[in-house]
Amino acid sequence: MSTRLSAGGADITIDRENGCRISSLRVDGTELLRQGPHFGSFPMVPWCGRTADGRFHDGAAVHRLPLNHPPHAIHGFGRDASWKPAGVSATRAAFVYDLTDPWPYAGRVTQVFELTEDALTLTMGVETYQDSFPAQAGWHPWFQRVLTPGGPEAQIAFDPAWQEERGEDHIPTGRRTAPKPGPWDDCFGMPEGVDVTLTWPGQLELKVTSRAEWVVVYDEQPEAVCVEPQSGPPNGLNSLPQLVTPVDPLEISSTWTWRRLP
């Protein structure tokens, strides 16, 4: 079942049964997201990117996750789950998803979408009423590289403080390097907050911002460009765990702002 929000010339379609992903984002009738059941823009929760070998430590306990991208576990379970509606209006919608097996902890994820004619704000929270646990959250949008047939390709502009060195297994080594030119499937640090601009010359400019300090940029496929704000780096359940506790939930938000170009 899908939910549609509209504001001015912008509208989004949310497919809550397919991971509560944004299956469509249109501005003045132009589709900005790559189409297909595995694309659009999906939430990454309760972890982001790859978790090495599908294992993470919580104190002395070692937990194993399904290897959905062998040899690693990738992008969490939220993108494959059916979410429940928790309030919908013309321009705002909220959904919830209860964490369950094979995630080893009980918890609840809330995702909120707020649309205006020139921006979309996404908010996600992970909370627990029982045991504390490490978690991550973020979004994985697939923006179309070309908006119209024969149109210009998207240009990426951002100024990260560092790039996470990536091992041959695609897991960060823990070493930070100066940012390198693309193409990328890499995580970058932006300690002042994520700020990445996509420009389709003569058509549209779209800015992805977040108070989060981490962003993965993926542009190795010809069809799309991904700009993924997230609460920690890949394999962060092990390298930079953020505990969700009964009094301290994990919260993250991101705003996409666009403007038409002459």
C-alpha positions in Angstrom: 0.0 0.0 0.0 1.3 3.4 -1.0 0.9 6.9 0.6 1.2 10.0 -1.5 2.1 13.5 -0.2 1.8 16.6 -2.4 2.9 20.2 -1.9 2.9 22.7 -4.8 4.7 21.1 -7.7 6.3 18.4 -5.6 4.9 15.0 -4.7 6.3 11.8 -3.1 5.0 8.2 -3.0 5.9 6.1 0.0 5.7 2.3 -0.3 5.3 1.3 3.4 5.0 -2.4 2.6 8.3 -2.4 0.7 10.6 -1.0 3.5 8.8 2.3 3.8 10.9 3.6 0.9 10.2 6.6 -1.2 9.3 5.0 -4.5 8.8 8.3 -6.3 9.8 11.9 -5.9 8.6 14.2 -8.6 9.2 17.9 -9.0 7.0 19.6 -11.6 6.4 16.1 -13.0 10.1 15.2 -13.3 11.1 12.0 -11.5 14.2 12.4 -9.4 14.6 8.8 -8.1 15.7 5.7 -9.9 12.6 3.5 -10.4 12.3 -0.2 -9.3 11.4 -2.2 -6.2 15.0 -2.1 -4.9 15.6 1.6 -5.6 13.8 4.8 -4.8 15.1 5.9 -1.4 15.1 3.4 1.5 15.8 3.7 5.2 19.0 2.0 6.5 18.2 0.7 10.0 19.2 -0.7 12.5 22.6 -0.4 10.8 24.0 1.4 7.7 26.2 0.0 4.9 28.2 -3.2 5.5 28.6 -4.9 8.9 31.8 -7.0 8.5 31.1 -10.7 8.2 27.7 -10.1 9.6 29.0 -10.0 13.1 29.0 -7.3 15.8 30.0 -7.1 19.4 27.9 -5.8 22.3 30.1 -6.0 25.3 31.2 -9.7 25.6 28.3 -10.9 23.4 28.9 -11.5 19.7 25.8 -11.4 17.4 25.5 -12.8 13.9 23.4 -11.2 11.2 22.2 -12.8 7.9 24.7 -12.4 5.2 22.4 -10.6 2.7 25.4 -9.3 0.7 28.1 -12.0 1.2 30.5 -11.9 2.9 28.8 -9.1 4.8 25.4 -8.0 6.1 24.3 -4.8 4.5 21.8 -1.9 5.1 19.7 -3.3 7.9 16.3 -4.9 8.0 14.0 -1.9 7.7 14.2 -1.7 3.9 12.7 -5.1 3.6 9.9 -4.8 6.3 6.3 -3.7 6.2 5.8 -0.5 8.3 2.7 0.6 10.0 1.1 4.0 9.5 1.1 6.3 12.5 -0.6 9.4 11.1 -1.0 10.8 7.6 -2.0 14.2 6.3 -1.6 15.9 2.9 2.0 16.9 3.5 3.2 14.7 6.4 3.3 11.0 7.2 4.7 8.9 10.0 5.3 5.2 10.1 6.6 2.7 12.7 8.5 -0.6 12.4 9.1 -2.9 15.4 12.6 -4.6 15.5 12.4 -8.3 15.8 14.3 -11.5 14.8 16.9 -11.8 13.4 17.8 -8.5 15.1 18.7 -9.6 18.7 17.0 -6.7 20.5 13.4 -5.4 20.9 12.9 -1.8 19.8 10.8 0.5 17.6 11.8 2.6 14.6 9.7 5.7 13.7 10.1 7.4 10.3 8.5 10.8 9.5 8.2 12.5 6.1 7.4 16.2 5.8 7.0 17.7 2.4 6.9 21.4 1.2 7.0 22.7 -2.4 10.7 23.0 -2.3 12.0 20.5 0.4 11.5 17.1 2.0 12.6 16.5 5.6 13.1 13.0 6.8 13.4 12.1 10.4 14.1 8.7 11.9 14.3 7.5 15.5 15.2 4.2 17.1 14.0 3.6 20.7 14.0 0.8 23.2 12.0 0.2 26.4 14.1 -2.8 27.4 17.8 -3.6 26.8 20.2 -1.0 25.4 21.8 -1.9 22.1 24.1 -0.4 19.4 22.4 0.8 16.3 22.7 3.1 13.2 20.2 4.8 11.0 20.3 6.7 7.7 18.9 6.9 4.2 20.0 5.4 0.8 18.5 7.5 -2.0 19.1 6.5 -5.6 19.0 9.9 -7.5 18.7 9.6 -11.3 22.0 10.5 -13.0 20.0 11.9 -15.9 16.5 13.4 -15.3 15.3 13.5 -18.9 16.5 11.6 -22.0 19.5 13.2 -23.4 19.7 15.6 -20.5 22.8 16.6 -18.5 24.3 14.2 -15.9 24.2 15.1 -12.3 27.3 16.8 -10.9 28.3 16.2 -7.3 29.7 18.9 -5.1 30.8 18.6 -1.4 33.7 19.4 0.8 34.4 16.5 3.3 37.0 16.8 6.0 38.3 13.3 5.3 37.6 10.0 3.5 37.5 6.7 5.2 40.1 4.4 3.7 38.3 1.4 2.3 39.8 -2.1 2.3 39.5 -4.6 -0.4 36.5 -6.1 1.4 34.8 -2.6 1.3 35.1 -2.3 5.1 36.7 0.9 6.4 40.2 0.2 7.7 40.0 2.8 10.4 42.4 5.1 8.7 41.3 8.5 7.5 42.7 10.0 4.2 42.4 13.1 2.2 39.3 13.0 0.0 40.1 11.4 -3.4 38.4 11.9 -6.7 35.6 9.6 -7.8 34.0 7.4 -8.8 33.1 6.5 -5.2 31.6 3.8 -3.1 33.1 5.5 0.0 32.3 7.1 3.3 33.3 10.6 4.1 33.4 12.6 7.3 31.7 16.0 7.5 31.9 17.1 11.2 30.0 20.3 10.6 27.1 18.3 9.2 26.4 16.6 5.8 26.1 19.1 3.0 26.1 17.7 -0.6 24.8 19.3 -3.7 23.6 17.6 -6.9 23.2 19.7 -9.9 21.6 18.8 -13.2 22.8 21.9 -15.2 19.9 23.9 -16.6 17.3 21.8 -14.9 17.6 21.3 -11.1 19.8 21.7 -8.0 19.2 19.4 -5.0 21.0 19.8 -1.7 21.2 17.0 0.9 21.9 18.2 4.4 21.9 16.6 7.8 23.3 17.3 11.2 24.8 13.8 11.0 28.6 13.7 10.4 28.8 10.8 8.0 27.8 10.4 4.3 28.4 7.6 1.8 28.6 8.7 -1.8 28.1 5.9 -4.4 28.3 6.8 -8.1 29.7 3.7 -9.7 26.5 2.8 -11.6 25.6 4.6 -14.8 21.9 5.0 -13.8 22.1 6.7 -10.5 24.0 8.7 -7.9 23.6 7.9 -4.2 24.1 10.4 -1.3 23.6 8.6 2.0 23.5 10.6 5.2 23.9 8.3 8.2 24.6 8.3 11.9 28.0 6.4 11.6 30.4 4.9 9.1 30.0 1.4 7.6 30.7 -1.3 10.1 29.9 1.2 12.7 28.2 -1.3 15.0 31.8 -2.5 15.6 33.9 0.6 15.1 31.8 3.4 16.4 28.8 1.9 18.3 26.1 4.3 19.3 23.9 2.9 22.2 20.2 3.2 22.1 19.0 3.3 25.7 15.5 3.7 27.3 16.4 7.3 28.1 18.5 8.1 25.0 17.1 7.1 21.6 19.0 7.4 18.4 17.7 10.3 16.3 18.7 11.5 12.8 17.2 13.8 10.2 18.0 14.9 6.7 16.5 17.6 4.5 16.5 17.6 0.7 16.0 21.1 -0.8 15.6 21.7 -4.5 15.4 24.7 -6.8 14.6 24.9 -10.5 17.5 26.2 -12.7 17.0 28.5 -15.7 
